[in-house]
Amino acid sequence: MLVRNKYHLVSEALGGVGIEVDGKSNIDECILQAKAAAGGPAGKPVLLNCNIGSTDFRQGSMSV
C-alpha cells in the first residue's frame, strides 16, 4: 500500500500553491482556486494533490 504524501505542502514550501483534493473536497472548487492562484502577473505554480481511492490489486505482486 502506498502512503499518502503531502505534496501540496512541498509546493507551498517551495513558493508555489498547494491544494489537496480528497474525497471530501469539491474538485470544481479546487480547480477554480488553482486557476485563480496561477493567473495574472503575480501567478504562482500550482500543485493539485489528488488523493484517489485505494485498492489491493497489486497485493502479492513483485516489482523488478
Phi and psi restraints in degrees (range 20) as a CNS / XPLOR table:
assign (resid 1 and name C) (resid 2 and name N)
       (resid 2 and name CA) (resid 2 and name C) 1.0 -79.3 20.0 2
assign (resid 2 and name N) (resid 2 and name CA)
       (resid 2 and name C) (resid 3 and name N) 1.0 143.9 20.0 2
assign (resid 2 and name C) (resid 3 and name N)
       (resid 3 and name CA) (resid 3 and name C) 1.0 -84.1 20.0 2
assign (resid 3 and name N) (resid 3 and name CA)
       (resid 3 and name C) (resid 4 and name N) 1.0 138.9 20.0 2
assign (resid 3 and name C) (resid 4 and name N)
       (resid 4 and name CA) (resid 4 and name C) 1.0 -73.7 20.0 2
assign (resid 4 and name N) (resid 4 and name CA)
       (resid 4 and name C) (resid 5 and name N) 1.0 127.8 20.0 2
assign (resid 4 and name C) (resid 5 and name N)
       (resid 5 and name CA) (resid 5 and name C) 1.0 -105.7 20.0 2
assign (resid 5 and name N) (resid 5 and name CA)
       (resid 5 and name C) (resid 6 and name N) 1.0 152.9 20.0 2
assign (resid 5 and name C) (resid 6 and name N)
       (resid 6 and name CA) (resid 6 and name C) 1.0 -96.4 20.0 2
assign (resid 6 and name N) (resid 6 and name CA)
       (resid 6 and name C) (resid 7 and name N) 1.0 61.9 20.0 2
assign (resid 6 and name C) (resid 7 and name N)
       (resid 7 and name CA) (resid 7 and name C) 1.0 -61.2 20.0 2
assign (resid 7 and name N) (resid 7 and name CA)
       (resid 7 and name C) (resid 8 and name N) 1.0 -29.1 20.0 2
assign (resid 7 and name C) (resid 8 and name N)
       (resid 8 and name CA) (resid 8 and name C) 1.0 -62.7 20.0 2
assign (resid 8 and name N) (resid 8 and name CA)
       (resid 8 and name C) (resid 9 and name N) 1.0 -32.2 20.0 2
assign (resid 8 and name C) (resid 9 and name N)
       (resid 9 and name CA) (resid 9 and name C) 1.0 -73.6 20.0 2
assign (resid 9 and name N) (resid 9 and name CA)
       (resid 9 and name C) (resid 10 and name N) 1.0 -31.9 20.0 2
assign (resid 9 and name C) (resid 10 and name N)
       (resid 10 and name CA) (resid 10 and name C) 1.0 -64.3 20.0 2
assign (resid 10 and name N) (resid 10 and name CA)
       (resid 10 and name C) (resid 11 and name N) 1.0 -43.7 20.0 2
assign (resid 10 and name C) (resid 11 and name N)
       (resid 11 and name CA) (resid 11 and name C) 1.0 -58.5 20.0 2
assign (resid 11 and name N) (resid 11 and name CA)
       (resid 11 and name C) (resid 12 and name N) 1.0 -44.6 20.0 2
assign (resid 11 and name C) (resid 12 and name N)
       (resid 12 and name CA) (resid 12 and name C) 1.0 -64.2 20.0 2
assign (resid 12 and name N) (resid 12 and name CA)
       (resid 12 and name C) (resid 13 and name N) 1.0 -39.8 20.0 2
assign (resid 12 and name C) (resid 13 and name N)
       (resid 13 and name CA) (resid 13 and name C) 1.0 -64.6 20.0 2
assign (resid 13 and name N) (resid 13 and name CA)
       (resid 13 and name C) (resid 14 and name N) 1.0 -26.4 20.0 2
assign (resid 13 and name C) (resid 14 and name N)
       (resid 14 and name CA) (resid 14 and name C) 1.0 -94.4 20.0 2
assign (resid 14 and name N) (resid 14 and name CA)
       (resid 14 and name C) (resid 15 and name N) 1.0 9.0 20.0 2
assign (resid 14 and name C) (resid 15 and name N)
       (resid 15 and name CA) (resid 15 and name C) 1.0 97.0 20.0 2
assign (resid 15 and name N) (resid 15 and name CA)
       (resid 15 and name C) (resid 16 and name N) 1.0 1.5 20.0 2
assign (resid 15 and name C) (resid 16 and name N)
       (resid 16 and name CA) (resid 16 and name C) 1.0 -96.2 20.0 2
assign (resid 16 and name N) (resid 16 and name CA)
       (resid 16 and name C) (resid 17 and name N) 1.0 -164.8 20.0 2
assign (resid 16 and name C) (resid 17 and name N)
       (resid 17 and name CA) (resid 17 and name C) 1.0 -116.0 20.0 2
assign (resid 17 and name N) (resid 17 and name CA)
       (resid 17 and name C) (resid 18 and name N) 1.0 133.1 20.0 2
assign (resid 17 and name C) (resid 18 and name N)
       (resid 18 and name CA) (resid 18 and name C) 1.0 -119.6 20.0 2
assign (resid 18 and name N) (resid 18 and name CA)
       (resid 18 and name C) (resid 19 and name N) 1.0 132.5 20.0 2
assign (resid 18 and name C) (resid 19 and name N)
       (resid 19 and name CA) (resid 19 and name C) 1.0 -128.6 20.0 2
assign (resid 19 and name N) (resid 19 and name CA)
       (resid 19 and name C) (resid 20 and name N) 1.0 124.1 20.0 2
assign (resid 19 and name C) (resid 20 and name N)
       (resid 20 and name CA) (resid 20 and name C) 1.0 -92.1 20.0 2
assign (resid 20 and name N) (resid 20 and name CA)
       (resid 20 and name C) (resid 21 and name N) 1.0 128.0 20.0 2
assign (resid 20 and name C) (resid 21 and name N)
       (resid 21 and name CA) (resid 21 and name C) 1.0 -114.0 20.0 2
assign (resid 21 and name N) (resid 21 and name CA)
       (resid 21 and name C) (resid 22 and name N) 1.0 117.9 20.0 2
assign (resid 21 and name C) (resid 22 and name N)
       (resid 22 and name CA) (resid 22 and name C) 1.0 -128.6 20.0 2
assign (resid 22 and name N) (resid 22 and name CA)
       (resid 22 and name C) (resid 23 and name N) 1.0 -172.8 20.0 2
assign (resid 22 and name C) (resid 23 and name N)
       (resid 23 and name CA) (resid 23 and name C) 1.0 -60.0 20.0 2
assign (resid 23 and name N) (resid 23 and name CA)
       (resid 23 and name C) (resid 24 and name N) 1.0 -21.9 20.0 2
assign (resid 23 and name C) (resid 24 and name N)
       (resid 24 and name CA) (resid 24 and name C) 1.0 -93.1 20.0 2
assign (resid 24 and name N) (resid 24 and name CA)
       (resid 24 and name C) (resid 25 and name N) 1.0 -14.8 20.0 2
assign (resid 24 and name C) (resid 25 and name N)
       (resid 25 and name CA) (resid 25 and name C) 1.0 -85.4 20.0 2
assign (resid 25 and name N) (resid 25 and name CA)
       (resid 25 and name C) (resid 26 and name N) 1.0 154.3 20.0 2
assign (resid 25 and name C) (resid 26 and name N)
       (resid 26 and name CA) (resid 26 and name C) 1.0 -91.0 20.0 2
assign (resid 26 and name N) (resid 26 and name CA)
       (resid 26 and name C) (resid 27 and name N) 1.0 111.7 20.0 2
assign (resid 26 and name C) (resid 27 and name N)
       (resid 27 and name CA) (resid 27 and name C) 1.0 -60.9 20.0 2
assign (resid 27 and name N) (resid 27 and name CA)
       (resid 27 and name C) (resid 28 and name N) 1.0 -38.4 20.0 2
assign (resid 27 and name C) (resid 28 and name N)
       (resid 28 and name CA) (resid 28 and name C) 1.0 -61.8 20.0 2
assign (resid 28 and name N) (resid 28 and name CA)
       (resid 28 and name C) (resid 29 and name N) 1.0 -42.3 20.0 2
assign (resid 28 and name C) (resid 29 and name N)
       (resid 29 and name CA) (resid 29 and name C) 1.0 -64.9 20.0 2
assign (resid 29 and name N) (resid 29 and name CA)
       (resid 29 and name C) (resid 30 and name N) 1.0 -40.3 20.0 2
assign (resid 29 and name C) (resid 30 and name N)
       (resid 30 and name CA) (resid 30 and name C) 1.0 -65.1 20.0 2
assign (resid 30 and name N) (resid 30 and name CA)
       (resid 30 and name C) (resid 31 and name N) 1.0 -38.8 20.0 2
assign (resid 30 and name C) (resid 31 and name N)
       (resid 31 and name CA) (resid 31 and name C) 1.0 -67.2 20.0 2
assign (resid 31 and name N) (resid 31 and name CA)
       (resid 31 and name C) (resid 32 and name N) 1.0 -39.7 20.0 2
assign (resid 31 and name C) (resid 32 and name N)
       (resid 32 and name CA) (resid 32 and name C) 1.0 -62.6 20.0 2
assign (resid 32 and name N) (resid 32 and name CA)
       (resid 32 and name C) (resid 33 and name N) 1.0 -40.6 20.0 2
assign (resid 32 and name C) (resid 33 and name N)
       (resid 33 and name CA) (resid 33 and name C) 1.0 -62.1 20.0 2
assign (resid 33 and name N) (resid 33 and name CA)
       (resid 33 and name C) (resid 34 and name N) 1.0 -42.0 20.0 2
assign (resid 33 and name C) (resid 34 and name N)
       (resid 34 and name CA) (resid 34 and name C) 1.0 -64.4 20.0 2
assign (resid 34 and name N) (resid 34 and name CA)
       (resid 34 and name C) (resid 35 and name N) 1.0 -44.3 20.0 2
assign (resid 34 and name C) (resid 35 and name N)
       (resid 35 and name CA) (resid 35 and name C) 1.0 -62.1 20.0 2
assign (resid 35 and name N) (resid 35 and name CA)
       (resid 35 and name C) (resid 36 and name N) 1.0 -41.9 20.0 2
assign (resid 35 and name C) (resid 36 and name N)
       (resid 36 and name CA) (resid 36 and name C) 1.0 -64.3 20.0 2
assign (resid 36 and name N) (resid 36 and name CA)
       (resid 36 and name C) (resid 37 and name N) 1.0 -40.4 20.0 2
assign (resid 36 and name C) (resid 37 and name N)
       (resid 37 and name CA) (resid 37 and name C) 1.0 -70.9 20.0 2
assign (resid 37 and name N) (resid 37 and name CA)
       (resid 37 and name C) (resid 38 and name N) 1.0 -31.5 20.0 2
assign (resid 37 and name C) (resid 38 and name N)
       (resid 38 and name CA) (resid 38 and name C) 1.0 -86.9 20.0 2
assign (resid 38 and name N) (resid 38 and name CA)
       (resid 38 and name C) (resid 39 and name N) 1.0 -20.2 20.0 2
assign (resid 38 and name C) (resid 39 and name N)
       (resid 39 and name CA) (resid 39 and name C) 1.0 -82.3 20.0 2
assign (resid 39 and name N) (resid 39 and name CA)
       (resid 39 and name C) (resid 40 and name N) 1.0 164.2 20.0 2
assign (resid 39 and name C) (resid 40 and name N)
       (resid 40 and name CA) (resid 40 and name C) 1.0 79.0 20.0 2
assign (resid 40 and name N) (resid 40 and name CA)
       (resid 40 and name C) (resid 41 and name N) 1.0 175.6 20.0 2
assign (resid 40 and name C) (resid 41 and name N)
       (resid 41 and name CA) (resid 41 and name C) 1.0 -66.3 20.0 2
assign (resid 41 and name N) (resid 41 and name CA)
       (resid 41 and name C) (resid 42 and name N) 1.0 -24.1 20.0 2
assign (resid 41 and name C) (resid 42 and name N)
       (resid 42 and name CA) (resid 42 and name C) 1.0 -99.2 20.0 2
assign (resid 42 and name N) (resid 42 and name CA)
       (resid 42 and name C) (resid 43 and name N) 1.0 18.1 20.0 2
assign (resid 42 and name C) (resid 43 and name N)
       (resid 43 and name CA) (resid 43 and name C) 1.0 -60.6 20.0 2
assign (resid 43 and name N) (resid 43 and name CA)
       (resid 43 and name C) (resid 44 and name N) 1.0 149.0 20.0 2
assign (resid 43 and name C) (resid 44 and name N)
       (resid 44 and name CA) (resid 44 and name C) 1.0 -122.4 20.0 2
assign (resid 44 and name N) (resid 44 and name CA)
       (resid 44 and name C) (resid 45 and name N) 1.0 158.1 20.0 2
assign (resid 44 and name C) (resid 45 and name N)
       (resid 45 and name CA) (resid 45 and name C) 1.0 -63.8 20.0 2
assign (resid 45 and name N) (resid 45 and name CA)
       (resid 45 and name C) (resid 46 and name N) 1.0 143.3 20.0 2
assign (resid 45 and name C) (resid 46 and name N)
       (resid 46 and name CA) (resid 46 and name C) 1.0 -125.5 20.0 2
assign (resid 46 and name N) (resid 46 and name CA)
       (resid 46 and name C) (resid 47 and name N) 1.0 136.9 20.0 2
assign (resid 46 and name C) (resid 47 and name N)
       (resid 47 and name CA) (resid 47 and name C) 1.0 -119.6 20.0 2
assign (resid 47 and name N) (resid 47 and name CA)
       (resid 47 and name C) (resid 48 and name N) 1.0 124.1 20.0 2
assign (resid 47 and name C) (resid 48 and name N)
       (resid 48 and name CA) (resid 48 and name C) 1.0 -98.6 20.0 2
assign (resid 48 and name N) (resid 48 and name CA)
       (resid 48 and name C) (resid 49 and name N) 1.0 115.0 20.0 2
assign (resid 48 and name C) (resid 49 and name N)
       (resid 49 and name CA) (resid 49 and name C) 1.0 -94.1 20.0 2
assign (resid 49 and name N) (resid 49 and name CA)
       (resid 49 and name C) (resid 50 and name N) 1.0 98.1 20.0 2
assign (resid 49 and name C) (resid 50 and name N)
       (resid 50 and name CA) (resid 50 and name C) 1.0 -95.3 20.0 2
assign (resid 50 and name N) (resid 50 and name CA)
       (resid 50 and name C) (resid 51 and name N) 1.0 109.8 20.0 2
assign (resid 50 and name C) (resid 51 and name N)
       (resid 51 and name CA) (resid 51 and name C) 1.0 -85.7 20.0 2
assign (resid 51 and name N) (resid 51 and name CA)
       (resid 51 and name C) (resid 52 and name N) 1.0 116.6 20.0 2
assign (resid 51 and name C) (resid 52 and name N)
       (resid 52 and name CA) (resid 52 and name C) 1.0 -101.1 20.0 2
assign (resid 52 and name N) (resid 52 and name CA)
       (resid 52 and name C) (resid 53 and name N) 1.0 166.9 20.0 2
assign (resid 52 and name C) (resid 53 and name N)
       (resid 53 and name CA) (resid 53 and name C) 1.0 -62.6 20.0 2
assign (resid 53 and name N) (resid 53 and name CA)
       (resid 53 and name C) (resid 54 and name N) 1.0 153.1 20.0 2
assign (resid 53 and name C) (resid 54 and name N)
       (resid 54 and name CA) (resid 54 and name C) 1.0 -99.8 20.0 2
assign (resid 54 and name N) (resid 54 and name CA)
       (resid 54 and name C) (resid 55 and name N) 1.0 149.9 20.0 2
assign (resid 54 and name C) (resid 55 and name N)
       (resid 55 and name CA) (resid 55 and name C) 1.0 -135.5 20.0 2
assign (resid 55 and name N) (resid 55 and name CA)
       (resid 55 and name C) (resid 56 and name N) 1.0 170.5 20.0 2
assign (resid 55 and name C) (resid 56 and name N)
       (resid 56 and name CA) (resid 56 and name C) 1.0 -113.0 20.0 2
assign (resid 56 and name N) (resid 56 and name CA)
       (resid 56 and name C) (resid 57 and name N) 1.0 27.2 20.0 2
assign (resid 56 and name C) (resid 57 and name N)
       (resid 57 and name CA) (resid 57 and name C) 1.0 -64.6 20.0 2
assign (resid 57 and name N) (resid 57 and name CA)
       (resid 57 and name C) (resid 58 and name N) 1.0 -19.9 20.0 2
assign (resid 57 and name C) (resid 58 and name N)
       (resid 58 and name CA) (resid 58 and name C) 1.0 -99.3 20.0 2
assign (resid 58 and name N) (resid 58 and name CA)
       (resid 58 and name C) (resid 59 and name N) 1.0 3.3 20.0 2
assign (resid 58 and name C) (resid 59 and name N)
       (resid 59 and name CA) (resid 59 and name C) 1.0 -58.2 20.0 2
assign (resid 59 and name N) (resid 59 and name CA)
       (resid 59 and name C) (resid 60 and name N) 1.0 126.4 20.0 2
assign (resid 59 and name C) (resid 60 and name N)
       (resid 60 and name CA) (resid 60 and name C) 1.0 87.4 20.0 2
assign (resid 60 and name N) (resid 60 and name CA)
       (resid 60 and name C) (resid 61 and name N) 1.0 -3.4 20.0 2
assign (resid 60 and name C) (resid 61 and name N)
       (resid 61 and name CA) (resid 61 and name C) 1.0 -88.7 20.0 2
assign (resid 61 and name N) (resid 61 and name CA)
       (resid 61 and name C) (resid 62 and name N) 1.0 162.5 20.0 2
assign (resid 61 and name C) (resid 62 and name N)
       (resid 62 and name CA) (resid 62 and name C) 1.0 -118.7 20.0 2
assign (resid 62 and name N) (resid 62 and name CA)
       (resid 62 and name C) (resid 63 and name N) 1.0 143.3 20.0 2
assign (resid 62 and name C) (resid 63 and name N)
       (resid 63 and name CA) (resid 63 and name C) 1.0 -101.7 20.0 2
assign (resid 63 and name N) (resid 63 and name CA)
       (resid 63 and name C) (resid 64 and name N) 1.0 139.5 20.0 2
